[in-house]
Amino acid sequence: MYPWWQTTSPDPSVWYKEVDIASKLPPYFRHIIIESHFLIQAVFSDPQLSRARIMLTQYYTILTIIDDTFDRYASLPEAEILANSLERCTPDHAMDNQPEYLKAVLNFILDTLEDFEKELRSEGKTYSVEANIEEFKAAVKAYFEHAKWAHAAHLPSFEEYMEVAEVEIGVPRLVKSISVRGRLMNDITGFEDDMSRGQLTNAVNCYMKQDGVTKQDALRELHKMVADTDNIINEELLTTAGVSSLVLKTVMGLAQSITVCYNGCEGYTRPEGKIKEYMTSMYVDQIRL
């Protein structure tokens, strides 16, 4: 990675090579450790937040592997056993008879979460890990619900689809809007890739079926919804009181990273083009002073 990164904080690709999850799984999942770290620069941009960048990169890696396991490779029974094990943060009794790749996925995730807890325990900050694990479980539940729909080739109503995509209803309006924005932009830009893999359960298809409209009409309406979330996010950032400016800055950075990732293409899965140019600019090309 780029020189100043190497001299100021750990390289996430070193961690990725050390855990060597790639050698333990079939080649079904996306190797996007650097792409994840690049997008996280917008979330935690200050130099002193290098550890947060590393940990969030690791967390994104966990979520990506779960998503790809459910979406691209696992049978529905395998996905259910993995989801049950992650809900308890311990292997399901049925895991003993499962394929080695599934055991490797579970062990990788549990080991990484345990590393988070160990790293923060000495600072008395394990509460943040505990809270994050509860949100993690909610995300896994949503991924599995999506997997059930996909395996059954079921198209829920658009509202039902988005309710699951938002993970939880009782979250702040700002957080909910960012969640909706990310889901819609992901589904808009990833629609053709989903269809090429036979994955019908997508916001575009759900909207087309529910309203009886063409793909072009559905895309136009979904883009309007994305614009609406922009307005809500801006309003909430300007009017929210009693919240640390650092928290609001982090949320704003997350919204910006979504824009960069899904601006005209699914940059997280296919980082060619602009995303590749951005990463080259950040990690390779040096600014001469």
N, C-alpha and C positions, 0 to 999 in steps of 0.2 A: 504494500500500500504506500501512499505518498509519504515523503520523508518526514514532515513535521509530525504526522500521526505516529510514525514509528518511534519517535524520540519523546513523545509526551504521554502516551497511554498504550495499553495492550491492543494488539491487532486481533479483531474478532475472527479472522480467517485462521489464525493460529489455534484458537480454541476449537474451531470447527474441524481442523485436521486432527487435533488431539483426541477428541471424542470419537472421530472416525465413524460416524453414523452411516456415511455413504457406503462403506464396505459391508455393512450388516443388512442392508435393505436392497430389494430389487430396484432397478432404475426407474421408478415411477414418480418420484417427487422432485420438486424444483430446488436446484442448488442456487440459492439466491442470498447467500450470507452478506455479500458486499452490497447488493441492491438494497437489502433491508437496512444495513448500516447507513447507506447513503440517505435513504428517506428519513431516517431517525435524526439526521443532522438538523432537520427543520424543527424537530420536537425538542431536542436538547442541544442547543447550539453553543452554549457557553463552554469555554475550555475546561473549567473545573468540573463539568458534568460528564467527564469521560466514562466514569463507571456506569452512570445511568445509561449512556449510549450503548455500552457493551451489554448490560443486562437486558435492555429492551430489544437489542438485536437478537440475543439468545431467546427471548420470549417470542419474538416474531418467528424465529426458526421453529420453535415448538408448535406454534399455531399453524404454520405452513405445512409441517409434516402431518399433523392431525387432519387438516383440511384435505391434503392430497391423498392420505390413506383412505379416508372416508369416500372421497370424490372420485378417485382414479384407480383404486386397486382392491381394497378389502371387500369381501362379501358382506352382506348385511349382518349375518350372525357374528362375523369377526368384528365388524364395526360396533355392534352392540356390546360385545364382551370388552372391547377396549374402552368404550364410553363408560361402562359400569365400573371398570377398574379405575379410571380417572376420576370418577365421581367420588370414590372412596380413597383415592390416592394410595391404593394398595392393589396388588394383582387379584383379579376375580378368580375364584376357585376353578372356573372353566378355562383359565388361561393356560393351565398345565398342558392341555391337549391341543393348543393352538400352534400355528406355524411359527417358526423361529423369528421371522421378520416382525410379527406382531409383538412378540415378547421383547424384541430389540427396541421397537418404538416405545413401548411402555416403560422399559428400563431407562431409556434415554430421557424421557420426559420427567420421570420421578427423580432421577439423579440430578437433572438440571434444577428442578424446583428445590431439592434438598441443598444444592450448592448455594442457591439464593438465600435460603434460611441461614445456613452456616455463615455466609459472608456478612449478613446484617445482624446476626445474634450478638456479636461482641459490642455492637453499637446500640443495643437495645431497641432495634427497629424491626423486630420480627413481626410486629403488628401490620406493617405494610405488606409483608409477604402473605400473611394470613388473609388480608382483605383482597389481595390480588388473586389468591387461589380461589376464593369464592367467585370472583368475576370470571376466572378461567373456567371453572366448572359450568357456569352459565353459558359460556361460549361453546364448550364441548357439547352441551345439551342442544344448542342451536344447530351446530354442525351435524349432529346425529339426526335431528329432525329433518334437516335438508337431505341427508343421505337416504332416509326412509322414503321421502317423496321421490328422489331420483331413481331408486331401485324399482319403485312401483310405477315409474313414468307418470306420476301424479302431478297435476297442475292445481295447486290450491288457489283460492281467491287471492287477488293482489293484496288485500288487506291482511289476510292470514299470513301470506308470505312475508310481508314487511314486518308484521308483528314478531315473527320468529327471528327475522334478520336483525331487528333492533335489540334482541336478546332480552331486555327487560323494559317494561312500560314505566315503572316508577323511578325513572332516572331524571336528572335535571334536563330542562328543555335544551340547553346548549349541548349536552352530551348526546341526547337523543338525535338532535339535528345532524351532528357530525356522523353518528352511526348511520342514519338514513342516507346521508350524502355519500359516504363510502360505499354502502351497499349498492345504491343506484349507479354510481359511476363505475363500479366494478362490473356490474351486470351489463351496462350499456357497452362498455369497451370490450368485455370478454364474451359477448353474445355469440359471435361467430365461432370462437374456440369451443365454447360450451356445446354448440350445435354439432360441431365436427366430431365431438366425442360422444354424441348421443345424449348429452345432458340437457333435458328439456326444462327442468325446474329453474327458471330464471325470471327475474322481474319483468323482462320484456315479454316473454311468452305468457306469463300470468296476466299481464295487463291486456295483451291481445285477446286472450280467451275471454276474460271477464267482460270487456267492453266491445268485443266483436269488431276490432279495428285492425288495420294493416300494421306491419312492422314499422313503417315510416311514421305512422300516426302515433304508435306507442312510444317510439323513440323521442318524438317531439314532445309528448306529454311528460315523459320521464325527465327530459332536459329541463322542462319548466319546473318540475319538482326540485331538481338540483338547484336551480336559481333561487327558488323559495327558501331552501335551507341556507343558502348564502346570506340572504337577508336576515334570517333568524339568528344565524351565528354572529353576524356583525352587530345586530341589536343587543344580543345577550352579552357580548364582549364589552359593549359600551355602557350597559345599564346594570350589570351584575355587581352587587355590593356585598361586602363581608367575605370576600374570597381573595386569597393572596394573589398579588400580581404575577408571581412566578407560576402559579397554577393556571391563570388565564393565558399567560404567554405560552405555556406548554400546550394548552388546548388549541390556541391559535396556530401553533406550529404543526400540530397534528392535522388541522384542516388544510394547511398549506401543503403538507406532504401528500395528502390525498389528491390535491389538484395536480401536483407535479407527476404523481404516479399514473393518474388516469386521464391526463389531458390529451384526448384524441387517440389514445391507445392504452392497452393493458400493460403498462410499463413494468409492473411487478413480475409478471410471468414472462413477458417478452421485452427485455430492456434495450432492444436495438433502437437505433434512431436517436431521438433527443435525450432519452435517459442515459444511453451509452455516452453521448457527448457530455452530459452533465457530470457523469461519474469520472470520465477522463479528465475533465477540467478540474475536478476537486482532488482526485487521488493521484494523478499522473503529472499533469502540466503544472509547473511551479511558477509562481508569480515572482519575478525578479524585482528586488527592491534596490 
